[in-house]
């Protein structure tokens, strides 16, 4: 992946950065996402999570807001979330 110079980045670091994570409504899903968020942002506050169940109740959307400190941090966080077995989509 090509490096984006800081002056061309659309994100100013550090900043609050929302990420939407969708997955099956399963026991431990929310806790797993909290653990990943805290691995990348030790100050992550789980009380800020927004949950949205799907209309059929089989899936849940979670919005987490982490403190982004670099492009590398965000890239690795997206990779980690995307490869988690309980996660279907990360936006």
N, C-alpha and C positions, 0 to 999 in steps of 0.2 A: 504494500500500500504506500502510496506517495505521501510524503510529509507535507502538511499544510503549515506554512509559516504563521506564527502567532498573529501577525498583523492582518492576515487574511481570514482568520478564524471568525466564525459568526458567534462564538461563545467566548465570553470573558471569564477567566478562571481566577479565583474560585467562584462558583455560582450554584444556586439551587437548580437541580435538573430533574424534571419529572420523567419517569419511565413507566410505560404501561406493559404489564405482563399478563398474559392470558393462559389459563390451563384448566384442566378438569377439576371439578369440585371434589377434592380428595382430602382426606385427613392428612394434616401435616404440610399441605401446600403453602399456606400463608407463612407458617413458621420457617419453611425452607427458603422462601423468598427473603424473609427478614434476615436469616443467617447470611445469605449471599450479599445483601445490601450492607450489612455490618462488616463483612470482610473487606469491602471496598471503601466504606465510610463508617469508621468506628463510632462516630457521633450520631449515626442514623437513629431517628426517633420513630419507633414503630407506631406511635399514636397518630402519626401523620398519614398513615396508609388509608387509601380510599378503596373500598371493595364494591364491585358491581356484579351481582349474579346475572347469568344469562336468563332470557325469558323462560327457557325450558328447565333451568336449574341444574343442568349438567356441567356448566362451565362457570368460571368466575374470572372477572378482570380485576387486577390489582394495580393501583397506581402508587408507585413509591417515588419519593423525592429525595435524591441523594445530593450531597455537596460534591460537585464535580471539581476536581483539582487539575485535570489534564486530559488531553485527547486520549492518551494511552490508557488512563484509568477507565474512561468511558468505553473504549473499544474492548478492553478486557472484561469489563462488567457485562456488556452486551454478549460477548462470546460465552461467558460463564452462564448467564441466564438462558441463552438460546440452546445450550447443550444439556441443560438440566432435564432429567427424564419426566418431570411433571409439567414442564412448560411447553405450550403449543406455539405461542407467538410472543415476540418482544417488539414493542414499538417505542 
